[in-house]
Amino acid sequence: MKKQKQQFVLVTGGTSGIGYELAKLFAKNGHNLILVARSKSDLEMCANEFKALHGVDVITIAKDLFEPNAPFEIYEEVKLQGAIVSILVNDAGQGVYGKFAEEDIHRQLRLVQLNIVALTALTYLFLQDMIVRKEGRILQLGSIVSEIPAPLQAVYGGTKAYVLSFTEALVNELKDTDITVTALQPGATKTDFFNKAGAQNSKIVKETELSDPADVARDGYEALMRGDDKVVSGFKNKVQSTMSNVIPDTMLADNMRKQSEESKKK
């Protein structure tokens, strides 16, 4: 009798922040995991935690999604493991803080590689298999800035606008199938995102209340499992998303610029 392949949830960026909280939720609900991140030690630590607490199987893949071939290597590794990815979570992403013309262009292009190219490639590769099986779920980590101009985070905002538009297009293309695609739209969240972006002294960080990544993950998980097209996490962000439909982009950009500027608070 042929052994049935196990189903897994693949989470990129699954060792920290929102990705870690999502992986924890999936493990808690009995899903086997494939965790993708750059650090082997972080991957092993999370894998041991999820195995011990929830008794799930965990495969770890150490890959750097800034590298163009990484998505294809991840896909091949999953195939070699004989695993079925029933749910894909494209969480990995970063930002760059500062005026576009003053920041390193190579760093900003690497951001496009991570936030757009890697996400697109992974979606394409695993979607092919979902189409053959006629079922599957995909969660794309967007951002509230996908809906509003983001001065001082211009490239990051542009990449997240792509994620939202891309997701909404796939929702339409797949509407007559049992494959769902969901965009998770959080606002500023208490993760290492701002440190990596160089925005740790911005007003957003210093003068506003940041969302809890566990709350954001729960909103994303529930929306994904319901098959929703999109979820904006947090009441304040829901209001901001709604207002973005009626307030001119110039005013939205001015407001976002003020929030993103350096804070005078220590």
MOMONOR-V656271 format. One record per helix or strand of 2 or more residues. SS is the DSSP state (~ for helix, > for strand). FROM is the first residue (numbers start at 1). TO is the last residue. If there is no record, write none. Layout:
SS,FROM,TO
SS,FROM,TO
//
This chain:
>,7,12
~,17,28
>,32,37
~,40,54
>,58,62
~,70,81
>,84,90
~,100,102
~,105,133
>,136,141
~,144,146
~,154,173
>,179,185
~,193,197
~,203,207
~,213,226
>,230,232
~,235,243
~,249,260
//
